[in-house]
Amino acid sequence: MEHATIVAIATAPGRGAIGVIRVSGPRAKAVLQRLAPGLSPVPRVATLSTLRVDEAVVDQALVLFFPGPKSFTGEDVVELHTHGAPRLLNVVVQAALREPEVRLAGPGEFTRRALMNGRVDLTRAEAIVDLVEARSEAEVKSAAARLEGALARVLEELYQPLLQLSAELEGTLDFPDDAEDVGSCAPVLNRCLEGARRLEASARAATQVRQGGLVVLYGPVNAGKSTLFNRLVGAARALVDDEPGTTRDALEATVEVGGQLVTLVDTAGLREGAGRVEALGMERTRQVLQEADVAVLLRPQDAGAELETWRAEVPDERRLEVVGKADLLDRAGSVPAVSGLNGTGVEALLALISARLGTFDGEALVAGARHLEALIRVREALERARDALVGSTVEVVAGEVSLALSALGEVMGLDVSQARLDALFARFCIGK
């Protein structure tokens, strides 16, 4: 690993009250002496100091010094908490770059150095970028749990018995006369397979957290769908009018429900005798309903024979039925009522949608597509190994266990290729 010292602005672009400049490497303290001559920082204690560039005072900043290896990157690290003027931050960075063997950091290079120096494992490194990019409460909780090490511990609980099992099977190949029957490893193999299945399920749950659900509002014309859509979105996105058939296409927006993001869709109302363009909108409604995770049927309280026709558009397990325009009702009914106009019943509706979608419960630890793909290979290899216990050779069982171990190692960051690391850290912002 190269020994250059790296520097970068660690806060988001644009003006702000505070800006943070991060320096890491063997010359981090020399950079600090250039910017704050005579300062003797106490490790891990914030010190108010005057920053100078070419002997001119440019700012007063809080200075933090973290000597390696007990720092984020495992190297000497300096953080300068300055005022957040972009021009000021750039002046300080350019001054730091005048120090010999100091260069600008690349995307994610601070975290990459932390990984290479053993300060974080790959699951925690990925959690950092996922936490920065989190768009919902559920994503924040999932990434924070992984950053704290929850995923690393779960993976280790599967990796160690798999490693031991692989070693025993390889020993059987090397010393066949002393080996026990291959069927004796069935209990351990079955436990590992069960663990792999739980991890795969966690990965699929995480995919749901990241992608969110699809919630579709549908029902007859003038049921209050567009008004409710605007209320849930928090903006007048859909046109609202007393004239039937105002909505003629599906309108989408992203909202947060129960801590996770969902795509909310307002659709054209269903009715007989619609014109050609409105009929096209109704066809679009039916297409979207086929994909919906939750379809909210908004209907009148006194719906007659048409009610069963509307219900038939969506299976019971995906349909949530509510009465619209609750602000006009003079009595309560057995079906929950909601009003987009004054907000009556909206919170209750969101709770019902959240319950149907399923909320994050701390188990969706696995990060995303890369993890899911590898864990599928782990589970499939272990299933083949289990099946091979009957009628196949030790070599086959050992080979499948080795494939499972290798795929699990990819998730943990063991023997990960340089290309995979380059792809991962390209997602990071500079300064992280």
C-alpha positions in Angstrom: 0.0 0.0 0.0 1.3 3.4 -0.9 2.4 5.8 1.9 1.1 9.0 0.4 -0.9 11.2 2.7 -4.4 12.0 1.4 -6.6 15.1 2.0 -10.2 15.9 1.0 -13.2 17.8 2.0 -15.4 15.4 3.9 -18.7 17.4 4.0 -21.2 17.8 1.2 -20.6 20.4 -1.6 -22.2 23.8 -1.1 -22.3 26.5 1.6 -22.9 25.4 5.2 -22.3 26.4 8.8 -19.5 23.9 9.1 -17.1 22.2 6.7 -14.8 19.3 7.5 -11.4 18.6 6.0 -9.9 15.2 6.6 -6.2 14.3 6.3 -4.8 10.7 6.6 -1.3 9.4 6.3 2.2 9.6 7.7 2.4 13.4 7.0 -0.9 14.3 8.5 0.7 16.0 11.5 3.1 17.9 9.2 0.0 19.2 7.3 -1.4 20.4 10.6 1.8 22.2 11.5 1.8 23.9 8.1 -1.8 25.2 8.7 -1.6 25.8 12.5 2.1 26.5 13.3 3.1 25.7 16.8 0.0 23.8 17.7 0.6 20.6 19.8 -2.7 18.8 19.6 -3.8 16.5 22.4 -4.9 13.2 20.7 -8.7 12.8 20.4 -9.3 16.2 22.0 -10.9 19.0 20.0 -8.7 22.2 20.1 -9.7 25.6 18.9 -6.9 26.9 16.7 -6.2 29.6 14.2 -5.6 28.4 10.6 -3.0 30.3 8.5 -2.2 30.1 4.8 0.9 32.0 3.7 1.0 33.5 7.2 -2.4 35.1 6.7 -5.2 34.1 9.1 -8.0 32.4 7.1 -10.2 30.9 9.9 -10.6 29.6 13.4 -11.2 25.9 13.4 -11.7 23.0 15.8 -8.8 20.6 15.2 -8.8 16.9 16.0 -5.8 14.6 15.9 -6.1 10.8 15.9 -2.8 9.1 16.0 -2.6 5.7 14.2 -3.3 2.9 14.5 -6.3 3.9 16.8 -8.0 6.0 14.1 -10.6 5.4 11.5 -8.1 4.6 8.8 -5.5 3.1 11.0 -3.1 5.9 10.1 -2.5 9.4 11.6 -5.6 11.3 10.9 -6.3 15.1 11.3 -9.7 16.6 11.0 -10.2 20.4 10.6 -13.7 21.6 11.4 -13.9 25.0 9.7 -16.7 27.3 8.6 -18.4 25.9 5.6 -17.6 28.4 2.8 -16.6 26.4 -0.3 -13.9 28.9 -1.2 -12.4 28.7 2.3 -12.4 24.9 2.3 -10.7 24.9 -1.1 -8.0 27.4 0.1 -7.2 25.2 3.1 -7.0 22.0 1.0 -4.7 23.7 -1.6 -2.4 24.7 1.2 -2.3 21.2 2.6 -1.4 19.9 -0.9 1.8 22.0 -0.8 3.2 19.6 1.8 5.4 17.0 0.2 3.9 13.5 -0.5 0.4 14.8 0.0 -2.3 14.4 -2.6 -6.1 14.6 -3.0 -8.0 11.5 -1.9 -10.0 9.4 -4.4 -13.6 8.3 -3.9 -13.9 6.2 -0.7 -10.1 6.2 -0.2 -10.3 6.9 3.6 -12.7 3.9 4.1 -10.6 1.8 1.8 -7.5 2.5 3.9 -9.6 1.6 7.0 -10.4 -1.7 5.3 -6.8 -2.5 4.2 -5.5 -1.6 7.7 -8.0 -3.9 9.4 -10.0 -1.1 11.1 -13.3 -2.2 9.4 -14.3 -5.3 7.5 -16.0 -5.3 4.1 -19.5 -5.5 5.5 -18.9 -2.4 7.7 -17.3 -0.6 4.7 -20.4 -1.2 2.6 -22.6 -0.2 5.5 -20.9 3.2 5.5 -21.8 4.1 2.0 -25.3 2.6 2.4 -25.8 4.8 5.5 -24.7 7.9 3.6 -27.1 7.0 0.7 -30.0 6.0 3.0 -33.4 7.4 1.8 -35.6 6.0 4.5 -35.7 5.2 8.2 -35.6 1.5 7.4 -32.4 1.9 5.3 -30.8 3.9 8.1 -31.5 1.2 10.6 -30.3 -1.6 8.3 -27.1 0.2 7.5 -26.5 1.3 11.1 -26.9 -2.3 12.3 -24.3 -3.5 9.8 -21.9 -0.7 10.7 -22.2 -1.8 14.3 -21.1 -5.3 13.2 -24.4 -7.2 13.3 -23.9 -8.7 9.8 -20.3 -9.5 10.4 -21.2 -11.5 13.6 -24.0 -13.4 11.8 -21.7 -14.3 8.9 -18.9 -15.4 11.2 -21.4 -17.8 13.0 -21.9 -19.5 9.6 -18.3 -19.2 8.3 -16.6 -20.9 11.3 -18.5 -24.2 11.2 -18.3 -24.3 7.4 -14.6 -23.8 7.7 -14.3 -26.6 10.2 -16.5 -28.9 8.1 -14.4 -28.2 5.0 -11.2 -29.0 6.9 -12.6 -32.3 8.2 -13.8 -33.3 4.7 -10.4 -32.4 3.2 -8.8 -34.5 6.0 -11.0 -37.4 5.0 -9.6 -37.1 1.4 -6.0 -37.1 2.7 -6.4 -39.9 5.2 -9.3 -42.1 4.0 -8.4 -45.0 6.3 -8.9 -42.9 9.4 -12.1 -41.2 8.2 -15.5 -41.6 9.6 -18.5 -42.2 7.3 -19.3 -39.0 5.3 -22.9 -39.2 6.6 -21.7 -38.2 10.0 -21.3 -34.6 8.9 -25.0 -34.4 8.1 -26.1 -32.6 11.3 -23.4 -29.8 10.8 -24.2 -29.5 7.2 -27.9 -29.2 7.8 -27.3 -26.5 10.5 -25.2 -24.6 8.0 -27.8 -24.9 5.3 -30.5 -23.5 7.6 -28.2 -20.6 8.5 -27.6 -19.9 4.8 -31.3 -19.9 4.1 -31.9 -17.4 6.9 -29.2 -15.1 5.4 -30.7 -15.4 2.0 -34.1 -14.5 3.4 -32.5 -11.5 5.1 -31.0 -10.4 1.8 -34.3 -10.6 0.1 -35.9 -8.6 2.9 -33.1 -6.0 2.5 -34.0 -5.8 -1.2 -37.6 -5.0 -0.2 -36.3 -2.3 2.2 -34.1 -0.7 -0.5 -36.6 -0.9 -3.4 -39.7 -0.2 -1.3 -43.2 -1.4 -2.1 -45.7 -0.5 -4.8 -49.0 1.0 -3.4 -51.8 1.7 -5.8 -54.9 3.8 -5.2 -57.8 2.5 -7.3 -61.6 2.5 -7.4 -64.5 4.3 -9.2 -64.4 7.8 -10.5 -64.8 10.7 -8.0 -63.9 8.4 -5.1 -61.3 10.9 -3.8 -58.2 9.1 -5.0 -56.4 12.1 -6.4 -57.2 14.2 -3.4 -55.8 11.4 -1.1 -52.8 11.0 -3.4 -52.0 14.7 -3.0 -52.4 14.5 0.8 -50.1 11.5 1.0 -47.5 13.1 -1.2 -47.7 16.5 0.5 -48.1 18.4 -2.7 -50.7 19.1 -5.4 -49.4 16.6 -7.9 -52.7 15.3 -9.3 -55.4 17.4 -10.8 -58.6 17.4 -8.7 -62.1 18.2 -10.1 -65.7 17.2 -9.7 -65.9 16.2 -13.3 -65.7 12.4 -13.6 -62.6 10.9 -15.4 -60.2 13.8 -14.5 -57.3 11.3 -14.0 -56.5 9.5 -17.2 -53.1 8.0 -16.5 -51.1 6.5 -13.6 -49.3 9.2 -11.6 -46.4 8.1 -9.4 -44.6 9.6 -6.4 -42.3 8.3 -3.7 -43.4 8.6 -0.1 -42.2 7.1 3.2 -44.6 4.7 4.9 -43.7 2.9 8.2 -40.1 3.9 7.8 -39.6 2.6 4.3 -40.0 4.1 0.9 -42.9 3.1 -1.3 -44.0 4.1 -4.8 -47.5 5.5 -4.5 -49.6 5.4 -7.7 -52.8 7.4 -8.4 -54.9 5.7 -11.2 -57.7 6.4 -13.5 -61.2 5.7 -12.0 -63.0 2.6 -13.2 -66.5 3.0 -14.7 -68.6 1.9 -17.6 -69.1 4.0 -20.7 -65.8 5.8 -20.7 -64.4 7.5 -23.7 -61.4 6.2 -25.7 -58.7 8.1 -23.9 -60.2 7.4 -20.5 -60.5 3.7 -21.4 -56.8 3.7 -22.1 -56.2 5.1 -18.6 -58.4 2.3 -17.1 -56.3 -0.3 -19.0 -53.2 1.3 -17.5 -54.9 1.1 -14.1 -55.4 -2.7 -14.5 -51.8 -3.2 -15.5 -50.4 -1.4 -12.5 -52.8 -3.3 -10.2 -51.2 -6.6 -11.3 -47.8 -5.4 -10.0 -49.1 -3.7 -6.7 -47.9 -5.0 -3.4 -50.9 -3.2 -1.8 -53.9 -2.0 -3.8 -56.1 0.5 -1.8 -59.7 0.3 -3.1 -61.2 3.7 -2.4 -65.0 3.4 -2.7 -68.2 5.0 -1.7 -69.8 4.0 1.6 -73.1 3.0 -0.2 -71.5 1.0 -3.0 -73.9 -1.4 -4.6 -73.5 -4.2 -7.0 -70.4 -2.6 -8.6 -68.4 -3.3 -5.4 -67.8 -6.9 -6.2 -66.6 -5.9 -9.7 -64.0 -3.5 -8.1 -62.9 -6.1 -5.6 -62.4 -8.6 -8.4 -59.7 -6.5 -9.9 -57.2 -7.5 -7.1 -56.9 -10.7 -5.0 -58.0 -10.4 -1.4 -54.4 -10.7 0.0 -53.2 -7.6 -1.8 -56.4 -5.5 -1.5 -57.0 -2.9 1.2 -60.5 -1.5 1.2 -61.4 1.9 2.6 -64.3 4.4 2.1 -63.3 7.7 0.5 -64.4 11.3 1.2 -64.8 10.7 5.0 -65.3 14.5 5.4 -68.8 14.1 3.8 -69.9 11.1 5.9 -72.4 11.7 8.7 -72.0 8.2 10.2 -69.3 5.7 10.7 -69.4 2.3 8.9 -67.7 -1.0 9.3 -65.1 -0.2 6.7 -62.3 2.3 7.6 -62.9 5.8 6.1 -60.4 8.3 4.9 -60.4 11.9 3.6 -57.7 13.4 1.5 -59.3 16.8 2.0 -59.0 17.2 5.7 -56.8 14.2 6.6 -59.3 12.2 8.5 -58.2 8.5 8.7 -54.9 9.1 6.9 -52.7 8.0 9.7 -54.8 4.9 10.2 -54.6 4.1 6.5 -50.8 4.5 6.6 -50.6 2.1 9.5 -52.7 -0.5 7.6 -50.5 -0.1 4.5 -47.4 -0.5 6.6 -48.8 -3.7 8.2 -49.5 -5.1 4.8 -46.0 -4.3 3.5 -44.2 -5.5 6.6 -42.0 -3.1 8.4 -38.3 -3.3 9.1 -37.6 -5.3 12.3 -33.9 -5.3 12.4 -33.5 -8.6 10.5 -32.8 -7.1 7.0 -29.1 -6.9 7.6 -27.8 -8.0 4.3 -27.0 -5.1 2.0 -28.1 -5.8 -1.5 -27.7 -7.5 -4.9 -24.0 -8.5 -4.4 -24.8 -10.2 -1.1 -27.9 -11.8 -2.4 -26.2 -13.3 -5.4 -23.4 -14.8 -3.3 -25.7 -16.1 -0.6 -27.9 -17.9 -3.2 -24.7 -19.7 -4.4 -23.9 -20.6 -0.7 -27.3 -22.1 -0.2 -27.3 -23.9 -3.6 -23.9 -25.4 -2.9 -24.9 -26.6 0.5 -28.1 -28.2 -0.9 -26.0 -30.0 -3.4 -23.6 -31.1 -0.7 -26.5 -32.4 1.4 -28.0 -34.3 -1.5 -24.5 -35.8 -2.3 -24.3 -37.4 1.2 -26.4 -40.2 -0.3 -24.8 -42.0 -3.2 -21.9 -39.6 -4.0 -18.3 -39.6 -3.1 -16.5 -37.6 -0.3 -14.9 -35.6 -3.1 -18.2 -34.3 -4.3 -19.4 -33.3 -0.8 -16.1 -31.6 0.0 -16.1 -29.7 -3.4 -19.6 -28.3 -2.8 -18.7 -27.3 0.8 -15.6 -25.5 -0.6 -17.8 -23.7 -3.1 -20.1 -22.5 -0.4 -17.2 -21.4 1.8 -15.8 -19.4 -1.1 -19.1 -17.7 -1.9 -19.6 -16.8 1.8 -16.0 -15.4 1.9 -17.0 -13.0 -0.9 -19.7 -11.5 1.3 -17.3 -11.2 4.2 -14.5 -9.6 2.1 -12.2 -12.7 2.3 -10.2 -13.1 -0.9 -12.1 -10.4 -2.7 -10.6 -9.4 -6.1 -9.2 -6.0 -6.8 -11.8 -5.3 -9.4 -14.6 -5.9 -6.9 -13.0 -3.5 -4.5 -12.6 -0.9 -7.2 -16.3 -1.2 -8.1 -17.4 -0.9 -4.5 -15.4 2.1 -3.5 -16.3 4.0 -6.7 -19.7 4.4 -5.1 -18.3 6.5 -2.2 -18.0 10.2 -2.2 -14.5 11.8 -2.0 -13.8 12.5 1.6 -15.3 9.3 2.8 
